[in-house]
């Protein structure tokens, strides 16, 4: 079991590696290393130690912007519908 078990315990580089790997599960260690400006061996070590043990939430990764985009689309759709039906 790894010593670090929460998102806050990880270094910024470890967080970047895990976030990239979790969001792109088909990426190889080489691809994650290139994306995160890390060595392949460090990516492999980090993924082995933490990928399955540290819970990553949208709050940790700065996620949630997708929800704002969906809300914006819904508002625009409602405005379009209202204007096309003569409500506004």
Jmol script that loads the backbone (N, CA, C; Angstrom):
load data "model"
ATOM      1  N   UNK A   1       0.844  -1.173   0.000  1.00  0.00           N
ATOM      2  CA  UNK A   1       0.000   0.000   0.000  1.00  0.00           C
ATOM      3  C   UNK A   1       0.894   1.242   0.000  1.00  0.00           C
ATOM      4  N   UNK A   2       0.605   2.218  -0.842  1.00  0.00           N
ATOM      5  CA  UNK A   2       1.450   3.413  -0.893  1.00  0.00           C
ATOM      6  C   UNK A   2       1.313   4.269   0.357  1.00  0.00           C
ATOM      7  N   UNK A   3       2.332   5.066   0.615  1.00  0.00           N
ATOM      8  CA  UNK A   3       2.305   5.949   1.779  1.00  0.00           C
ATOM      9  C   UNK A   3       1.326   7.094   1.571  1.00  0.00           C
ATOM     10  N   UNK A   4       1.182   7.540   0.347  1.00  0.00           N
ATOM     11  CA  UNK A   4       0.287   8.653   0.047  1.00  0.00           C
ATOM     12  C   UNK A   4      -1.047   8.081  -0.413  1.00  0.00           C
ATOM     13  N   UNK A   5      -2.118   8.454   0.257  1.00  0.00           N
ATOM     14  CA  UNK A   5      -3.414   7.900  -0.113  1.00  0.00           C
ATOM     15  C   UNK A   5      -4.451   8.960  -0.446  1.00  0.00           C
ATOM     16  N   UNK A   6      -4.093  10.231  -0.325  1.00  0.00           N
ATOM     17  CA  UNK A   6      -5.043  11.267  -0.716  1.00  0.00           C
ATOM     18  C   UNK A   6      -4.396  12.154  -1.765  1.00  0.00           C
ATOM     19  N   UNK A   7      -5.260  12.806  -2.523  1.00  0.00           N
ATOM     20  CA  UNK A   7      -4.801  13.664  -3.621  1.00  0.00           C
ATOM     21  C   UNK A   7      -3.830  14.728  -3.115  1.00  0.00           C
ATOM     22  N   UNK A   8      -4.111  15.299  -1.968  1.00  0.00           N
ATOM     23  CA  UNK A   8      -3.287  16.377  -1.425  1.00  0.00           C
ATOM     24  C   UNK A   8      -1.888  15.904  -1.049  1.00  0.00           C
ATOM     25  N   UNK A   9      -1.735  14.614  -0.785  1.00  0.00           N
ATOM     26  CA  UNK A   9      -0.435  14.067  -0.406  1.00  0.00           C
ATOM     27  C   UNK A   9       0.526  13.985  -1.596  1.00  0.00           C
ATOM     28  N   UNK A  10      -0.014  13.939  -2.805  1.00  0.00           N
ATOM     29  CA  UNK A  10       0.822  13.782  -3.992  1.00  0.00           C
ATOM     30  C   UNK A  10       1.487  15.099  -4.373  1.00  0.00           C
ATOM     31  N   UNK A  11       2.669  14.997  -4.984  1.00  0.00           N
ATOM     32  CA  UNK A  11       3.325  16.194  -5.507  1.00  0.00           C
ATOM     33  C   UNK A  11       2.554  16.668  -6.735  1.00  0.00           C
ATOM     34  N   UNK A  12       2.818  17.883  -7.164  1.00  0.00           N
ATOM     35  CA  UNK A  12       2.158  18.407  -8.366  1.00  0.00           C
ATOM     36  C   UNK A  12       2.438  17.510  -9.570  1.00  0.00           C
ATOM     37  N   UNK A  13       3.658  17.021  -9.688  1.00  0.00           N
ATOM     38  CA  UNK A  13       4.028  16.161 -10.817  1.00  0.00           C
ATOM     39  C   UNK A  13       3.272  14.837 -10.741  1.00  0.00           C
ATOM     40  N   UNK A  14       3.190  14.252  -9.548  1.00  0.00           N
ATOM     41  CA  UNK A  14       2.447  13.001  -9.379  1.00  0.00           C
ATOM     42  C   UNK A  14       0.965  13.202  -9.712  1.00  0.00           C
ATOM     43  N   UNK A  15       0.410  14.324  -9.258  1.00  0.00           N
ATOM     44  CA  UNK A  15      -0.985  14.623  -9.575  1.00  0.00           C
ATOM     45  C   UNK A  15      -1.188  14.735 -11.082  1.00  0.00           C
ATOM     46  N   UNK A  16      -0.276  15.416 -11.750  1.00  0.00           N
ATOM     47  CA  UNK A  16      -0.365  15.588 -13.200  1.00  0.00           C
ATOM     48  C   UNK A  16      -0.322  14.233 -13.909  1.00  0.00           C
ATOM     49  N   UNK A  17       0.569  13.368 -13.465  1.00  0.00           N
ATOM     50  CA  UNK A  17       0.697  12.036 -14.061  1.00  0.00           C
ATOM     51  C   UNK A  17      -0.569  11.221 -13.839  1.00  0.00           C
ATOM     52  N   UNK A  18      -1.059  11.177 -12.604  1.00  0.00           N
ATOM     53  CA  UNK A  18      -2.244  10.375 -12.295  1.00  0.00           C
ATOM     54  C   UNK A  18      -3.467  10.936 -13.007  1.00  0.00           C
ATOM     55  N   UNK A  19      -3.616  12.253 -13.010  1.00  0.00           N
ATOM     56  CA  UNK A  19      -4.759  12.862 -13.689  1.00  0.00           C
ATOM     57  C   UNK A  19      -4.744  12.530 -15.180  1.00  0.00           C
ATOM     58  N   UNK A  20      -3.583  12.650 -15.806  1.00  0.00           N
ATOM     59  CA  UNK A  20      -3.462  12.343 -17.225  1.00  0.00           C
ATOM     60  C   UNK A  20      -3.764  10.875 -17.488  1.00  0.00           C
ATOM     61  N   UNK A  21      -3.241  10.003 -16.649  1.00  0.00           N
ATOM     62  CA  UNK A  21      -3.449   8.567 -16.822  1.00  0.00           C
ATOM     63  C   UNK A  21      -4.907   8.171 -16.606  1.00  0.00           C
ATOM     64  N   UNK A  22      -5.558   8.753 -15.615  1.00  0.00           N
ATOM     65  CA  UNK A  22      -6.953   8.415 -15.313  1.00  0.00           C
ATOM     66  C   UNK A  22      -7.870   8.921 -16.426  1.00  0.00           C
ATOM     67  N   UNK A  23      -7.588  10.124 -16.927  1.00  0.00           N
ATOM     68  CA  UNK A  23      -8.416  10.693 -17.988  1.00  0.00           C
ATOM     69  C   UNK A  23      -8.176  10.023 -19.338  1.00  0.00           C
ATOM     70  N   UNK A  24      -7.020   9.378 -19.490  1.00  0.00           N
ATOM     71  CA  UNK A  24      -6.648   8.724 -20.751  1.00  0.00           C
ATOM     72  C   UNK A  24      -6.117   7.323 -20.459  1.00  0.00           C
ATOM     73  N   UNK A  25      -6.991   6.407 -20.052  1.00  0.00           N
ATOM     74  CA  UNK A  25      -6.525   5.098 -19.575  1.00  0.00           C
ATOM     75  C   UNK A  25      -5.790   4.266 -20.627  1.00  0.00           C
ATOM     76  N   UNK A  26      -5.957   4.579 -21.886  1.00  0.00           N
ATOM     77  CA  UNK A  26      -5.274   3.818 -22.930  1.00  0.00           C
ATOM     78  C   UNK A  26      -3.873   4.351 -23.232  1.00  0.00           C
ATOM     79  N   UNK A  27      -3.489   5.446 -22.609  1.00  0.00           N
ATOM     80  CA  UNK A  27      -2.163   6.014 -22.839  1.00  0.00           C
ATOM     81  C   UNK A  27      -1.083   5.105 -22.249  1.00  0.00           C
ATOM     82  N   UNK A  28       0.002   4.978 -22.971  1.00  0.00           N
ATOM     83  CA  UNK A  28       1.152   4.226 -22.472  1.00  0.00           C
ATOM     84  C   UNK A  28       1.946   5.109 -21.509  1.00  0.00           C
ATOM     85  N   UNK A  29       2.871   4.493 -20.797  1.00  0.00           N
ATOM     86  CA  UNK A  29       3.747   5.267 -19.917  1.00  0.00           C
ATOM     87  C   UNK A  29       4.505   6.321 -20.732  1.00  0.00           C
ATOM     88  N   UNK A  30       4.917   5.945 -21.928  1.00  0.00           N
ATOM     89  CA  UNK A  30       5.665   6.863 -22.786  1.00  0.00           C
ATOM     90  C   UNK A  30       4.820   8.080 -23.155  1.00  0.00           C
ATOM     91  N   UNK A  31       3.558   7.854 -23.486  1.00  0.00           N
ATOM     92  CA  UNK A  31       2.673   8.952 -23.861  1.00  0.00           C
ATOM     93  C   UNK A  31       2.382   9.865 -22.672  1.00  0.00           C
ATOM     94  N   UNK A  32       2.171   9.265 -21.509  1.00  0.00           N
ATOM     95  CA  UNK A  32       1.929  10.073 -20.305  1.00  0.00           C
ATOM     96  C   UNK A  32       3.184  10.872 -19.970  1.00  0.00           C
ATOM     97  N   UNK A  33       4.347  10.257 -20.105  1.00  0.00           N
ATOM     98  CA  UNK A  33       5.609  10.944 -19.827  1.00  0.00           C
ATOM     99  C   UNK A  33       5.780  12.148 -20.748  1.00  0.00           C
ATOM    100  N   UNK A  34       5.475  11.967 -22.004  1.00  0.00           N
ATOM    101  CA  UNK A  34       5.595  13.072 -22.956  1.00  0.00           C
ATOM    102  C   UNK A  34       4.606  14.190 -22.620  1.00  0.00           C
ATOM    103  N   UNK A  35       3.382  13.824 -22.285  1.00  0.00           N
ATOM    104  CA  UNK A  35       2.334  14.788 -21.964  1.00  0.00           C
ATOM    105  C   UNK A  35       2.641  15.571 -20.688  1.00  0.00           C
ATOM    106  N   UNK A  36       3.288  14.926 -19.728  1.00  0.00           N
ATOM    107  CA  UNK A  36       3.530  15.545 -18.418  1.00  0.00           C
ATOM    108  C   UNK A  36       4.975  16.000 -18.215  1.00  0.00           C
ATOM    109  N   UNK A  37       5.771  15.886 -19.258  1.00  0.00           N
ATOM    110  CA  UNK A  37       7.181  16.277 -19.178  1.00  0.00           C
ATOM    111  C   UNK A  37       7.879  15.541 -18.036  1.00  0.00           C
ATOM    112  N   UNK A  38       7.721  14.223 -18.043  1.00  0.00           N
ATOM    113  CA  UNK A  38       8.301  13.361 -17.019  1.00  0.00           C
ATOM    114  C   UNK A  38       9.087  12.246 -17.686  1.00  0.00           C
ATOM    115  N   UNK A  39       9.878  11.547 -16.896  1.00  0.00           N
ATOM    116  CA  UNK A  39      10.580  10.384 -17.443  1.00  0.00           C
ATOM    117  C   UNK A  39       9.618   9.196 -17.462  1.00  0.00           C
ATOM    118  N   UNK A  40       9.855   8.284 -18.385  1.00  0.00           N
ATOM    119  CA  UNK A  40       9.008   7.094 -18.507  1.00  0.00           C
ATOM    120  C   UNK A  40       9.074   6.274 -17.224  1.00  0.00           C
ATOM    121  N   UNK A  41      10.267   6.165 -16.636  1.00  0.00           N
ATOM    122  CA  UNK A  41      10.401   5.365 -15.412  1.00  0.00           C
ATOM    123  C   UNK A  41       9.632   5.993 -14.249  1.00  0.00           C
ATOM    124  N   UNK A  42       9.636   7.332 -14.155  1.00  0.00           N
ATOM    125  CA  UNK A  42       8.898   8.005 -13.077  1.00  0.00           C
ATOM    126  C   UNK A  42       7.394   7.839 -13.264  1.00  0.00           C
ATOM    127  N   UNK A  43       6.934   7.912 -14.514  1.00  0.00           N
ATOM    128  CA  UNK A  43       5.517   7.692 -14.802  1.00  0.00           C
ATOM    129  C   UNK A  43       5.116   6.281 -14.400  1.00  0.00           C
ATOM    130  N   UNK A  44       5.919   5.297 -14.790  1.00  0.00           N
ATOM    131  CA  UNK A  44       5.623   3.908 -14.439  1.00  0.00           C
ATOM    132  C   UNK A  44       5.566   3.699 -12.942  1.00  0.00           C
ATOM    133  N   UNK A  45       6.550   4.243 -12.232  1.00  0.00           N
ATOM    134  CA  UNK A  45       6.598   4.117 -10.767  1.00  0.00           C
ATOM    135  C   UNK A  45       5.378   4.792 -10.140  1.00  0.00           C
ATOM    136  N   UNK A  46       5.057   5.990 -10.586  1.00  0.00           N
ATOM    137  CA  UNK A  46       3.930   6.739 -10.024  1.00  0.00           C
ATOM    138  C   UNK A  46       2.612   6.025 -10.291  1.00  0.00           C
ATOM    139  N   UNK A  47       2.431   5.540 -11.507  1.00  0.00           N
ATOM    140  CA  UNK A  47       1.190   4.846 -11.841  1.00  0.00           C
ATOM    141  C   UNK A  47       1.043   3.566 -11.030  1.00  0.00           C
ATOM    142  N   UNK A  48       2.125   2.804 -10.904  1.00  0.00           N
ATOM    143  CA  UNK A  48       2.068   1.555 -10.136  1.00  0.00           C
ATOM    144  C   UNK A  48       1.736   1.825  -8.675  1.00  0.00           C
ATOM    145  N   UNK A  49       2.341   2.864  -8.112  1.00  0.00           N
ATOM    146  CA  UNK A  49       2.161   3.135  -6.688  1.00  0.00           C
ATOM    147  C   UNK A  49       0.829   3.783  -6.349  1.00  0.00           C
ATOM    148  N   UNK A  50       0.325   4.649  -7.239  1.00  0.00           N
ATOM    149  CA  UNK A  50      -0.790   5.501  -6.828  1.00  0.00           C
ATOM    150  C   UNK A  50      -2.057   5.425  -7.671  1.00  0.00           C
ATOM    151  N   UNK A  51      -1.965   4.991  -8.890  1.00  0.00           N
ATOM    152  CA  UNK A  51      -3.129   5.062  -9.777  1.00  0.00           C
ATOM    153  C   UNK A  51      -4.346   4.338  -9.212  1.00  0.00           C
ATOM    154  N   UNK A  52      -4.154   3.211  -8.587  1.00  0.00           N
ATOM    155  CA  UNK A  52      -5.287   2.438  -8.049  1.00  0.00           C
ATOM    156  C   UNK A  52      -5.563   2.712  -6.575  1.00  0.00           C
ATOM    157  N   UNK A  53      -4.760   3.560  -5.943  1.00  0.00           N
ATOM    158  CA  UNK A  53      -4.877   3.749  -4.502  1.00  0.00           C
ATOM    159  C   UNK A  53      -5.314   5.145  -4.082  1.00  0.00           C
ATOM    160  N   UNK A  54      -5.155   6.120  -4.964  1.00  0.00           N
ATOM    161  CA  UNK A  54      -5.522   7.483  -4.625  1.00  0.00           C
ATOM    162  C   UNK A  54      -6.810   7.812  -5.350  1.00  0.00           C
ATOM    163  N   UNK A  55      -7.822   8.240  -4.602  1.00  0.00           N
ATOM    164  CA  UNK A  55      -9.098   8.582  -5.207  1.00  0.00           C
ATOM    165  C   UNK A  55      -9.004   9.982  -5.802  1.00  0.00           C
ATOM    166  N   UNK A  56      -9.296  10.085  -7.091  1.00  0.00           N
ATOM    167  CA  UNK A  56      -9.249  11.349  -7.801  1.00  0.00           C
ATOM    168  C   UNK A  56     -10.683  11.785  -8.072  1.00  0.00           C
ATOM    169  N   UNK A  57     -11.026  12.981  -7.622  1.00  0.00           N
ATOM    170  CA  UNK A  57     -12.368  13.509  -7.854  1.00  0.00           C
ATOM    171  C   UNK A  57     -12.280  14.704  -8.789  1.00  0.00           C
ATOM    172  N   UNK A  58     -13.421  15.132  -9.334  1.00  0.00           N
ATOM    173  CA  UNK A  58     -13.435  16.310 -10.203  1.00  0.00           C
ATOM    174  C   UNK A  58     -12.935  17.532  -9.458  1.00  0.00           C
ATOM    175  N   UNK A  59     -13.230  17.607  -8.170  1.00  0.00           N
ATOM    176  CA  UNK A  59     -12.780  18.743  -7.374  1.00  0.00           C
ATOM    177  C   UNK A  59     -11.259  18.783  -7.316  1.00  0.00           C
ATOM    178  N   UNK A  60     -10.622  17.624  -7.217  1.00  0.00           N
ATOM    179  CA  UNK A  60      -9.164  17.552  -7.155  1.00  0.00           C
ATOM    180  C   UNK A  60      -8.525  18.020  -8.451  1.00  0.00           C
ATOM    181  N   UNK A  61      -9.125  17.650  -9.567  1.00  0.00           N
ATOM    182  CA  UNK A  61      -8.516  17.924 -10.863  1.00  0.00           C
ATOM    183  C   UNK A  61      -8.969  19.232 -11.473  1.00  0.00           C
ATOM    184  N   UNK A  62      -9.776  19.983 -10.744  1.00  0.00           N
ATOM    185  CA  UNK A  62     -10.275  21.226 -11.306  1.00  0.00           C
ATOM    186  C   UNK A  62     -11.422  20.979 -12.263  1.00  0.00           C
ATOM    187  N   UNK A  63     -11.965  19.765 -12.229  1.00  0.00           N
ATOM    188  CA  UNK A  63     -13.081  19.435 -13.101  1.00  0.00           C
ATOM    189  C   UNK A  63     -14.316  20.200 -12.699  1.00  0.00           C
ATOM    190  N   UNK A  64     -15.389  19.936 -13.341  1.00  0.00           N
ATOM    191  CA  UNK A  64     -16.613  20.639 -13.051  1.00  0.00           C
ATOM    192  C   UNK A  64     -16.922  21.681 -14.089  1.00  0.00           C
ATOM    193  N   UNK A  65     -15.933  22.047 -14.892  1.00  0.00           N
ATOM    194  CA  UNK A  65     -16.178  23.010 -15.958  1.00  0.00           C
ATOM    195  C   UNK A  65     -17.144  22.427 -16.968  1.00  0.00           C
ATOM    196  N   UNK A  66     -17.145  21.119 -17.111  1.00  0.00           N
ATOM    197  CA  UNK A  66     -18.079  20.470 -18.028  1.00  0.00           C
ATOM    198  C   UNK A  66     -19.512  20.743 -17.637  1.00  0.00           C
ATOM    199  N   UNK A  67     -19.793  20.784 -16.341  1.00  0.00           N
ATOM    200  CA  UNK A  67     -21.131  21.087 -15.862  1.00  0.00           C
ATOM    201  C   UNK A  67     -21.539  22.502 -16.221  1.00  0.00           C
ATOM    202  N   UNK A  68     -20.590  23.439 -16.146  1.00  0.00           N
ATOM    203  CA  UNK A  68     -20.878  24.828 -16.513  1.00  0.00           C
ATOM    204  C   UNK A  68     -21.180  24.933 -17.998  1.00  0.00           C
ATOM    205  N   UNK A  69     -20.478  24.178 -18.809  1.00  0.00           N
ATOM    206  CA  UNK A  69     -20.718  24.188 -20.251  1.00  0.00           C
ATOM    207  C   UNK A  69     -22.103  23.632 -20.552  1.00  0.00           C
ATOM    208  N   UNK A  70     -22.468  22.556 -19.898  1.00  0.00           N
ATOM    209  CA  UNK A  70     -23.798  21.969 -20.106  1.00  0.00           C
ATOM    210  C   UNK A  70     -24.880  22.957 -19.685  1.00  0.00           C
ATOM    211  N   UNK A  71     -24.691  23.620 -18.558  1.00  0.00           N
ATOM    212  CA  UNK A  71     -25.655  24.612 -18.096  1.00  0.00           C
ATOM    213  C   UNK A  71     -25.786  25.742 -19.108  1.00  0.00           C
ATOM    214  N   UNK A  72     -24.676  26.215 -19.634  1.00  0.00           N
ATOM    215  CA  UNK A  72     -24.697  27.271 -20.634  1.00  0.00           C
ATOM    216  C   UNK A  72     -25.468  26.830 -21.877  1.00  0.00           C
ATOM    217  N   UNK A  73     -25.239  25.619 -22.326  1.00  0.00           N
ATOM    218  CA  UNK A  73     -25.950  25.093 -23.496  1.00  0.00           C
ATOM    219  C   UNK A  73     -27.445  25.029 -23.229  1.00  0.00           C
ATOM    220  N   UNK A  74     -27.823  24.569 -22.046  1.00  0.00           N
ATOM    221  CA  UNK A  74     -29.242  24.497 -21.694  1.00  0.00           C
ATOM    222  C   UNK A  74     -29.890  25.877 -21.663  1.00  0.00           C
ATOM    223  N   UNK A  75     -29.193  26.851 -21.098  1.00  0.00           N
ATOM    224  CA  UNK A  75     -29.725  28.212 -21.048  1.00  0.00           C
ATOM    225  C   UNK A  75     -29.893  28.767 -22.456  1.00  0.00           C
ATOM    226  N   UNK A  76     -28.890  28.576 -23.295  1.00  0.00           N
ATOM    227  CA  UNK A  76     -28.987  29.060 -24.673  1.00  0.00           C
ATOM    228  C   UNK A  76     -30.115  28.364 -25.426  1.00  0.00           C
ATOM    229  N   UNK A  77     -30.285  27.078 -25.203  1.00  0.00           N
ATOM    230  CA  UNK A  77     -31.374  26.341 -25.856  1.00  0.00           C
ATOM    231  C   UNK A  77     -32.723  26.864 -25.386  1.00  0.00           C
ATOM    232  N   UNK A  78     -32.857  27.148 -24.105  1.00  0.00           N
ATOM    233  CA  UNK A  78     -34.112  27.682 -23.573  1.00  0.00           C
ATOM    234  C   UNK A  78     -34.399  29.065 -24.155  1.00  0.00           C
ATOM    235  N   UNK A  79     -33.379  29.893 -24.264  1.00  0.00           N
ATOM    236  CA  UNK A  79     -33.557  31.215 -24.860  1.00  0.00           C
ATOM    237  C   UNK A  79     -33.960  31.110 -26.327  1.00  0.00           C
ATOM    238  N   UNK A  80     -33.323  30.212 -27.043  1.00  0.00           N
ATOM    239  CA  UNK A  80     -33.666  30.010 -28.454  1.00  0.00           C
ATOM    240  C   UNK A  80     -35.113  29.551 -28.579  1.00  0.00           C
ATOM    241  N   UNK A  81     -35.493  28.578 -27.755  1.00  0.00           N
ATOM    242  CA  UNK A  81     -36.870  28.068 -27.788  1.00  0.00           C
ATOM    243  C   UNK A  81     -37.865  29.171 -27.457  1.00  0.00           C
ATOM    244  N   UNK A  82     -37.558  29.944 -26.416  1.00  0.00           N
ATOM    245  CA  UNK A  82     -38.467  31.022 -26.007  1.00  0.00           C
ATOM    246  C   UNK A  82     -38.604  32.077 -27.105  1.00  0.00           C
ATOM    247  N   UNK A  83     -37.492  32.414 -27.758  1.00  0.00           N
ATOM    248  CA  UNK A  83     -37.590  33.428 -28.807  1.00  0.00           C
ATOM    249  C   UNK A  83     -38.286  32.890 -30.053  1.00  0.00           C
ATOM    250  N   UNK A  84     -38.111  31.608 -30.354  1.00  0.00           N
ATOM    251  CA  UNK A  84     -38.760  31.048 -31.546  1.00  0.00           C
ATOM    252  C   UNK A  84     -40.244  30.832 -31.358  1.00  0.00           C
ATOM    253  N   UNK A  85     -40.690  30.720 -30.109  1.00  0.00           N
ATOM    254  CA  UNK A  85     -42.126  30.552 -29.844  1.00  0.00           C
ATOM    255  C   UNK A  85     -42.804  31.874 -29.508  1.00  0.00           C
ATOM    256  N   UNK A  86     -42.057  32.964 -29.525  1.00  0.00           N
ATOM    257  CA  UNK A  86     -42.615  34.278 -29.287  1.00  0.00           C
ATOM    258  C   UNK A  86     -42.803  34.643 -27.829  1.00  0.00           C
ATOM    259  N   UNK A  87     -42.270  33.854 -26.933  1.00  0.00           N
ATOM    260  CA  UNK A  87     -42.391  34.149 -25.499  1.00  0.00           C
ATOM    261  C   UNK A  87     -41.564  35.381 -25.151  1.00  0.00           C
ATOM    262  N   UNK A  88     -40.406  35.501 -25.771  1.00  0.00           N
ATOM    263  CA  UNK A  88     -39.578  36.694 -25.522  1.00  0.00           C
ATOM    264  C   UNK A  88     -39.224  37.374 -26.820  1.00  0.00           C
TER     265      UNK A  88
END
end "model"
wireframe off; spacefill off
backbone 0.3
color backbone group
